[in-house]
Amino acid sequence: MSADPEAARTGRRRSWAERQALADRLTARVAAREAELAGLLRAAMRHPAGVGLDLLLHPGELHPFAPGALAGPTPPSDHAEPHDHGLLRRLTRRRTPAHPAEHEQARAQADQIAAEHQRQLALAAARRAHSERTRVLRDQLREQHAGLRGLAARVAAGEPDAVRNYFARLLRCSSWPVGIPSAAVAMRYQPAARRLVVSWPLPPPEVIPPVAAFRPDRGRRGVAAVPRPEADLRTRYAELLAAVVLRVVRELFLADHDGVLASVAVNGELTRRDAMTGRDGRVHLASVATEQADFERSIVVGDPVRWLRALGGVVSPDPAEPVRPLVDLPPHAEPPQGGGPATDVSQLSPEGFAQLARRLWVAAGLRGWTSCGADPVQVTATGELPTDTGWERCLVAVRRDRGPTPTHALEPVRTTMGEHALDHAVLATTTWFPLALHRDAAHDPRLRLLEGDALRDIALRHLGVALTGLSTN
């Protein structure tokens, strides 16, 4: 009779050791995922200068096979370990009472053999899938090889389509952790400003492991998940978003061999469903705009949020709270088929420019245009613009610049807003705004900026007129 209590105690100790070992292994997997996400930006910082066309021509090293947890054999155990499929369900269900030691050992061996067999099958399938993806990529690039040399020449010449195509291809060649998008949603190049504006997809908040660790569970004879606090989830998600947009900036600057990028703006956007309409929409959760010298000078190792903010960037502290992009993605205005009327803005008289500005805004929906003054450089007026909730009184200022708009251009706009007790203002230019002015306006919800590309788009859509002489190309 005395042997039975001892055997029971031995079985309980073994069961506890099994659960502790299993909890440790599962916790290690969580820690590995956390380290992978945290190292997303550090991996890009280790990339050597000189990436670019060579990687497009020879992409063999870009996507090494990374099987993750499948790489190593199934750890030995004195007891059975649940399979990966339905893991948490199996871990948390009640187990049958302890069996004799011989039965436990046989069951553990059988389970381990089965688990190892499943691991080898999954590893082989992952290797085949990787080989197929690599083969397809190489075949595609082999066909495009000749065109890439021509693309490089057009990039050096600053052709907008070539620049956009080159950097879009390069970013797609970069290796990102599982669950992190790896291709731009949209990209526009402004040749006069030598600025690339990128809309980049962001991962959902669920990419952050919701479980911080695992521990043995006495009550259910399995293991229990230790949930991560909500505040920690939000902090880690904000750090990941900042790291994603900073990494995109880093890779773009590294690949710029021809000096076509004076600055880069990246707007990180998340696609999510609107609970009211049931439709998918995109919201911005992170944004940065920087010149290369500022980017290199402001590096903050180990703290992507701090680095982003040092650059004047923004990241949402809460996935439910969108942020305003620092630089809006310029519209891609296509001229009408078969040509059409065109207006050279640079050749207009001050009166002609004022008339054009009024036609543009009235066609875009402004009502009650009331001039506040005009000179050879700027036309200013008040009126009402339609919004989702009705009409709002605003100030409209349209500038005809010959280079970047001066950074002090916002001050008279703010002054005029105060004089007329207006809540909103739109400052437009026929050229482009420097980043300092974009940052200033982005932090003032009353202001909106429109560059020459946007004016060209308004003229084409509402007037059917192609504007030339905008100094944007």
C-alpha positions as CSV (number, residue, x, y, z in Angstrom):
1,M,0.0,0.0,0.0
2,S,2.9,2.3,0.7
3,A,4.1,2.1,-2.9
4,D,0.9,3.6,-4.3
5,P,1.2,7.0,-2.6
6,E,4.8,7.2,-3.6
7,A,4.0,6.4,-7.2
8,A,1.2,9.0,-7.1
9,R,3.7,11.6,-5.8
10,T,6.2,10.6,-8.5
11,G,3.5,11.0,-11.2
12,R,2.5,14.4,-9.9
13,R,6.1,15.6,-9.9
14,R,6.6,14.3,-13.4
15,S,3.3,16.0,-14.5
16,W,4.4,19.2,-13.0
17,A,7.8,19.0,-14.6
18,E,6.2,18.3,-17.9
19,R,3.9,21.3,-17.6
20,Q,6.7,23.6,-16.5
21,A,8.9,22.5,-19.4
22,L,6.0,23.0,-21.8
23,A,5.3,26.4,-20.4
24,D,9.0,27.3,-20.7
25,R,9.0,26.2,-24.4
26,L,5.9,28.2,-25.2
27,T,7.2,31.3,-23.4
28,A,10.4,31.0,-25.4
29,R,8.4,31.0,-28.6
30,V,6.6,34.2,-27.5
31,A,10.0,35.7,-26.6
32,A,11.4,34.8,-30.0
33,R,8.5,36.5,-31.8
34,E,8.9,39.6,-29.6
35,A,12.6,39.7,-30.4
36,E,11.9,39.3,-34.1
37,L,9.5,42.3,-34.1
38,A,11.7,44.4,-31.9
39,G,14.7,43.7,-34.2
40,L,12.8,44.8,-37.4
41,L,14.5,48.2,-37.5
42,R,17.9,47.0,-36.2
43,A,18.1,44.6,-39.1
44,A,17.7,47.4,-41.5
45,M,20.3,49.5,-39.8
46,R,22.8,46.7,-40.4
47,H,22.3,46.8,-44.1
48,P,25.4,48.0,-45.9
49,A,25.3,51.1,-48.1
50,G,25.0,50.2,-51.7
51,V,21.9,48.2,-51.8
52,G,19.8,48.9,-54.9
53,L,20.1,47.7,-58.4
54,D,22.5,44.9,-57.5
55,L,19.8,43.4,-55.3
56,L,17.3,43.6,-58.0
57,L,19.6,41.9,-60.4
58,H,20.9,39.3,-57.9
59,P,18.1,38.7,-55.3
60,G,19.3,35.2,-54.2
61,E,20.3,36.4,-50.7
62,L,17.2,38.5,-50.1
63,H,14.9,35.7,-48.9
64,P,16.9,33.0,-47.0
65,F,14.8,30.1,-45.9
66,A,13.8,30.7,-42.3
67,P,11.8,27.8,-40.9
68,G,11.6,29.3,-37.4
69,A,10.4,26.8,-34.8
70,L,10.3,24.0,-37.4
71,A,14.1,24.0,-37.7
72,G,14.9,22.0,-34.6
73,P,13.6,18.5,-33.6
74,T,10.7,18.1,-31.3
75,P,12.1,18.5,-27.7
76,P,12.1,15.2,-25.8
77,S,9.7,14.9,-22.9
78,D,8.7,12.3,-20.4
79,H,5.1,13.0,-21.2
80,A,3.0,13.9,-24.2
81,E,3.1,17.4,-25.7
82,P,0.1,18.6,-27.6
83,H,0.4,19.2,-31.3
84,D,0.5,22.8,-32.6
85,H,-3.0,22.6,-34.1
86,G,-5.5,23.6,-31.4
87,L,-2.6,24.0,-29.0
88,L,-4.4,26.3,-26.4
89,R,-7.5,24.2,-26.5
90,R,-5.6,21.0,-25.8
91,L,-3.5,22.7,-23.2
92,T,-6.4,24.0,-21.2
93,R,-8.7,21.0,-21.3
94,R,-8.8,18.6,-18.4
95,R,-6.5,15.6,-18.5
96,T,-7.3,12.1,-17.3
97,P,-5.8,11.0,-14.0
98,A,-2.2,10.0,-14.0
99,H,-1.3,6.6,-15.4
100,P,1.3,4.1,-14.3
101,A,4.9,5.2,-15.2
102,E,5.3,2.6,-17.9
103,H,2.1,3.7,-19.7
104,E,3.1,7.4,-19.4
105,Q,6.5,6.7,-20.9
106,A,5.0,4.7,-23.8
107,R,2.5,7.4,-24.5
108,A,5.1,10.1,-24.3
109,Q,7.3,8.3,-26.8
110,A,4.4,7.7,-29.2
111,D,3.4,11.4,-29.0
112,Q,6.9,12.6,-29.5
113,I,7.3,10.3,-32.6
114,A,4.1,11.7,-34.0
115,A,5.0,15.3,-33.2
116,E,8.4,14.9,-34.9
117,H,6.8,13.3,-37.9
118,Q,4.4,16.2,-38.2
119,R,7.3,18.7,-37.8
120,Q,9.3,17.1,-40.6
121,L,6.2,17.1,-42.9
122,A,5.6,20.8,-42.1
123,L,9.3,21.6,-42.6
124,A,9.4,19.9,-46.0
125,A,6.3,21.7,-47.0
126,A,7.7,25.1,-46.0
127,R,11.0,24.3,-47.8
128,R,9.1,23.4,-51.0
129,A,7.0,26.6,-50.8
130,H,10.1,28.7,-50.2
131,S,11.9,27.1,-53.2
132,E,8.9,27.7,-55.4
133,R,8.6,31.3,-54.4
134,T,12.4,31.8,-55.0
135,R,12.1,30.1,-58.4
136,V,9.2,32.3,-59.5
137,L,11.0,35.4,-58.3
138,R,14.2,34.5,-60.2
139,D,12.3,33.7,-63.3
140,Q,10.5,37.0,-63.2
141,L,13.7,38.9,-62.6
142,R,15.5,37.1,-65.3
143,E,12.9,38.3,-67.8
144,Q,13.2,41.8,-66.5
145,H,17.0,41.8,-66.3
146,A,17.5,43.7,-69.5
147,G,14.9,46.3,-68.6
148,L,16.5,46.9,-65.2
149,R,19.6,48.4,-66.8
150,G,17.4,50.8,-68.8
151,L,15.4,51.5,-65.6
152,A,18.6,52.5,-63.8
153,A,19.4,55.1,-66.5
154,R,16.0,56.6,-66.3
155,V,16.2,56.8,-62.5
156,A,19.5,58.7,-62.8
157,A,17.7,61.1,-65.1
158,G,15.0,61.6,-62.5
159,E,12.0,60.3,-64.5
160,P,9.1,60.1,-62.0
161,D,7.7,56.8,-63.2
162,A,11.1,55.2,-63.3
163,V,12.0,56.5,-59.8
164,R,8.7,55.2,-58.4
165,N,9.1,51.8,-60.2
166,Y,12.7,51.4,-59.0
167,F,12.0,52.1,-55.3
168,A,8.8,50.1,-55.3
169,R,10.7,47.0,-56.7
170,L,13.5,47.5,-54.2
171,L,11.2,47.6,-51.2
172,R,9.4,44.4,-52.4
173,C,12.8,42.6,-52.3
174,S,13.3,43.3,-48.6
175,S,12.6,40.5,-46.1
176,W,10.1,41.4,-43.4
177,P,8.9,39.3,-40.4
178,V,5.8,37.2,-41.0
179,G,2.7,39.3,-40.6
180,I,4.3,42.6,-41.6
181,P,3.3,43.9,-45.0
182,S,6.2,44.3,-47.5
183,A,4.9,46.4,-50.4
184,A,3.8,50.0,-50.7
185,V,0.1,50.8,-51.2
186,A,1.0,53.8,-53.3
187,M,4.0,55.9,-54.1
188,R,4.5,59.3,-55.8
189,Y,7.7,61.1,-56.8
190,Q,8.0,64.9,-57.0
191,P,11.0,65.6,-59.2
192,A,11.3,69.3,-58.5
193,A,11.3,68.8,-54.8
194,R,13.2,65.5,-55.2
195,R,10.8,64.0,-52.7
196,L,9.3,60.5,-52.6
197,V,6.0,60.2,-50.8
198,V,5.0,56.6,-49.8
199,S,1.8,55.1,-48.4
200,W,2.8,52.0,-46.5
201,P,0.4,49.3,-45.1
202,L,0.7,48.6,-41.4
203,P,0.1,45.4,-39.6
204,P,-3.0,45.1,-37.4
205,P,-2.6,45.3,-33.6
206,E,-3.1,41.5,-33.4
207,V,0.5,41.1,-34.7
208,I,1.7,41.8,-31.2
209,P,1.6,38.5,-29.1
210,P,-1.3,39.0,-26.7
211,V,0.3,36.5,-24.3
212,A,3.3,37.6,-22.3
213,A,4.2,34.1,-21.0
214,F,2.9,30.7,-20.0
215,R,2.8,29.0,-16.6
216,P,1.8,25.6,-15.3
217,D,-1.9,25.5,-14.3
218,R,-2.6,23.4,-11.2
219,G,-6.4,23.4,-11.6
220,R,-6.6,22.3,-15.2
221,R,-3.5,20.1,-15.2
222,G,-2.1,21.9,-18.3
223,V,-0.6,25.3,-18.8
224,A,-2.2,28.8,-18.6
225,A,-1.5,31.8,-20.7
226,V,-0.5,35.0,-18.9
227,P,-2.2,37.9,-20.8
228,R,-0.2,41.0,-21.7
229,P,-1.6,44.2,-20.1
230,E,-3.4,46.5,-22.5
231,A,-1.0,49.3,-21.9
232,D,1.9,47.1,-22.8
233,L,0.1,46.0,-26.0
234,R,-0.4,49.6,-27.0
235,T,3.2,50.6,-26.3
236,R,4.6,47.7,-28.2
237,Y,2.3,48.3,-31.1
238,A,3.3,52.0,-31.3
239,E,7.0,51.0,-31.2
240,L,6.4,48.5,-34.1
241,L,4.6,51.1,-36.2
242,A,7.4,53.6,-35.7
243,A,10.0,51.0,-36.6
244,V,8.1,50.0,-39.8
245,V,8.0,53.5,-41.2
246,L,11.6,54.3,-40.1
247,R,12.8,51.1,-41.8
248,V,11.1,52.1,-45.1
249,V,12.8,55.5,-44.9
250,R,16.1,53.8,-44.2
251,E,15.9,51.4,-47.1
252,L,14.9,54.1,-49.5
253,F,17.9,56.4,-48.6
254,L,20.3,53.4,-48.7
255,A,19.2,52.6,-52.3
256,D,19.5,56.1,-53.6
257,H,22.7,55.9,-55.6
258,D,21.9,58.8,-57.9
259,G,20.8,61.5,-55.4
260,V,17.3,61.6,-56.6
261,L,15.9,61.7,-53.1
262,A,16.4,65.0,-51.2
263,S,13.6,63.9,-48.8
264,V,11.3,61.0,-48.1
265,A,7.8,61.0,-46.5
266,V,6.2,57.7,-45.4
267,N,2.6,57.5,-44.2
268,G,1.7,54.3,-42.4
269,E,-1.9,53.3,-42.9
270,L,-4.1,50.5,-41.5
271,T,-7.0,49.0,-43.3
272,R,-9.9,48.3,-40.9
273,R,-13.7,48.0,-41.1
274,D,-15.9,50.8,-40.1
275,A,-18.4,49.6,-37.5
276,M,-21.1,52.0,-38.7
277,T,-20.9,51.5,-42.5
278,G,-19.5,48.0,-42.6
279,R,-17.0,49.1,-45.2
280,D,-13.2,48.8,-45.2
281,G,-11.4,52.1,-44.8
282,R,-7.8,53.2,-44.3
283,V,-6.6,55.2,-41.3
284,H,-3.2,56.7,-40.7
285,L,-1.4,55.6,-37.5
286,A,2.2,56.8,-38.2
287,S,3.8,59.4,-40.4
288,V,7.3,60.7,-40.9
289,A,8.9,63.2,-43.4
290,T,12.7,63.8,-43.3
291,E,15.7,64.7,-45.3
292,Q,18.6,62.2,-45.4
293,A,21.0,64.3,-43.3
294,D,18.4,64.8,-40.6
295,F,17.6,61.1,-40.6
296,E,21.2,60.0,-40.0
297,R,21.8,62.7,-37.4
298,S,18.8,61.9,-35.3
299,I,19.3,58.1,-34.9
300,V,18.1,56.9,-31.5
301,V,19.2,53.3,-31.0
302,G,16.6,51.0,-29.3
303,D,13.7,53.5,-29.2
304,P,11.9,53.9,-32.5
305,V,9.2,56.1,-31.1
306,R,11.7,58.6,-29.7
307,W,13.6,58.5,-33.0
308,L,10.4,59.1,-35.0
309,R,9.4,62.1,-32.8
310,A,13.0,63.5,-33.0
311,L,12.3,63.8,-36.8
312,G,9.1,65.6,-36.2
313,G,7.1,62.4,-37.0
314,V,3.9,61.2,-35.4
315,V,2.7,57.8,-34.2
316,S,-0.7,57.0,-32.6
317,P,-0.5,55.9,-29.0
318,D,-3.7,54.0,-29.5
319,P,-4.8,52.1,-32.6
320,A,-8.2,53.7,-32.4
321,E,-6.8,57.2,-32.7
322,P,-5.6,58.1,-36.2
323,V,-3.0,60.7,-36.9
324,R,-2.7,63.3,-39.6
325,P,-0.1,62.6,-42.3
326,L,2.8,65.1,-42.4
327,V,2.8,65.1,-46.2
328,D,-0.3,64.0,-48.2
329,L,0.2,61.7,-51.1
330,P,0.1,63.8,-54.2
331,P,-2.6,62.9,-56.7
332,H,-1.7,61.4,-60.0
333,A,-3.4,63.6,-62.5
334,E,-3.7,62.1,-66.0
335,P,-4.2,64.6,-68.8
336,P,-7.4,64.1,-70.9
337,Q,-7.2,61.7,-73.8
338,G,-6.5,63.4,-77.1
339,G,-5.2,66.5,-75.5
340,G,-7.4,69.4,-74.5
341,P,-7.2,73.0,-73.3
342,A,-4.0,74.0,-71.4
343,T,-3.1,77.0,-69.3
344,D,0.5,78.1,-68.6
345,V,0.2,79.4,-65.1
346,S,3.6,81.1,-65.3
347,Q,2.6,83.3,-68.2
348,L,-0.7,84.6,-66.7
349,S,-1.0,88.2,-65.6
350,P,-1.9,88.8,-61.9
351,E,-5.5,89.4,-63.0
352,G,-5.5,86.2,-65.0
353,F,-4.0,84.2,-62.2
354,A,-6.7,85.6,-59.8
355,Q,-9.4,84.6,-62.2
356,L,-8.0,81.1,-62.6
357,A,-7.8,80.7,-58.8
358,R,-11.4,81.6,-58.5
359,R,-12.5,79.3,-61.3
360,L,-10.6,76.4,-59.7
361,W,-12.2,76.8,-56.2
362,V,-15.7,77.5,-57.4
363,A,-15.5,74.4,-59.6
364,A,-14.3,72.4,-56.6
365,G,-17.3,73.4,-54.6
366,L,-16.5,76.7,-52.9
367,R,-19.4,79.1,-52.6
368,G,-19.5,82.7,-51.7
369,W,-16.1,83.6,-53.0
370,T,-15.1,86.9,-51.5
371,S,-11.7,88.4,-52.4
372,C,-9.4,89.5,-49.6
373,G,-6.7,90.8,-51.9
374,A,-4.4,89.8,-54.7
375,D,-0.9,90.5,-55.8
376,P,1.5,88.9,-58.3
377,V,2.3,86.1,-55.9
378,Q,-0.8,85.3,-53.9
379,V,-4.6,85.4,-54.2
380,T,-6.6,85.3,-51.0
381,A,-10.4,84.9,-50.5
382,T,-13.0,83.7,-48.1
383,G,-15.9,81.4,-48.8
384,E,-17.7,78.2,-47.7
385,L,-16.6,74.7,-48.5
386,P,-18.8,71.6,-48.1
387,T,-18.0,69.1,-45.3
388,D,-19.6,65.9,-44.1
389,T,-21.7,68.0,-41.6
390,G,-22.6,71.0,-43.8
391,W,-20.7,74.0,-44.8
392,E,-17.7,75.6,-43.1
393,R,-16.3,79.2,-43.6
394,C,-12.7,79.1,-44.6
395,L,-9.8,81.1,-46.0
396,V,-8.3,80.2,-49.4
397,A,-4.8,81.4,-50.3
398,V,-3.3,80.4,-53.7
399,R,0.3,81.2,-54.3
400,R,2.2,81.4,-57.6
401,D,5.8,80.5,-56.5
402,R,8.8,79.9,-58.7
403,G,10.5,77.6,-56.2
404,P,9.6,76.1,-52.8
405,T,7.1,78.2,-50.9
406,P,8.9,80.3,-48.2
407,T,8.5,78.8,-44.7
408,H,7.0,82.0,-43.4
409,A,4.0,81.8,-45.8
410,L,1.7,80.4,-43.1
411,E,2.0,83.4,-40.8
412,P,-0.1,85.8,-42.9
413,V,-2.6,83.1,-43.5
414,R,-3.0,82.7,-39.7
415,T,-3.3,86.4,-39.3
416,T,-6.0,86.7,-41.9
417,M,-7.9,83.8,-40.3
418,G,-7.9,85.7,-37.1
419,E,-9.0,89.0,-38.7
420,H,-12.0,87.2,-40.3
421,A,-12.7,84.9,-37.4
422,L,-12.4,81.8,-39.6
423,D,-11.8,78.3,-38.3
424,H,-10.1,76.8,-41.3
425,A,-7.7,77.7,-44.1
426,V,-6.3,76.2,-47.3
427,L,-2.9,77.3,-48.5
428,A,-2.1,76.2,-52.1
429,T,1.0,76.7,-54.2
430,T,1.8,76.1,-57.8
431,T,5.1,74.5,-56.7
432,W,5.8,72.6,-53.5
433,F,6.1,73.2,-49.7
434,P,9.4,72.5,-47.8
435,L,9.1,69.9,-45.1
436,A,9.3,72.4,-42.3
437,L,6.1,74.0,-43.6
438,H,4.4,70.6,-43.9
439,R,5.3,69.8,-40.3
440,D,4.0,73.1,-39.1
441,A,0.7,72.7,-40.9
442,A,0.3,69.1,-39.9
443,H,0.3,70.0,-36.2
444,D,-2.4,72.7,-36.7
445,P,-5.8,71.0,-37.5
446,R,-7.1,74.3,-38.9
447,L,-4.7,74.3,-41.8
448,R,-4.5,72.3,-45.0
449,L,-1.8,72.4,-47.7
450,L,-2.2,71.8,-51.5
451,E,0.8,71.6,-53.7
452,G,1.0,72.0,-57.5
453,D,0.1,68.4,-58.2
454,A,-3.1,68.8,-56.3
455,L,-4.0,72.0,-58.2
456,R,-3.3,70.2,-61.5
457,D,-5.6,67.4,-60.4
458,I,-8.4,69.9,-59.5
459,A,-8.1,71.7,-62.8
460,L,-8.3,68.4,-64.8
461,R,-11.2,66.9,-62.8
462,H,-13.4,70.0,-62.5
463,L,-12.4,72.2,-65.5
464,G,-10.9,69.8,-67.9
465,V,-7.9,72.1,-68.2
466,A,-4.3,70.9,-68.1
467,L,-2.2,73.4,-66.0
468,T,1.4,73.9,-67.2
469,G,4.3,76.0,-65.8
470,L,3.7,74.8,-62.3
471,S,7.4,74.2,-61.6
472,T,6.6,70.8,-60.1
473,N,8.5,68.7,-62.7
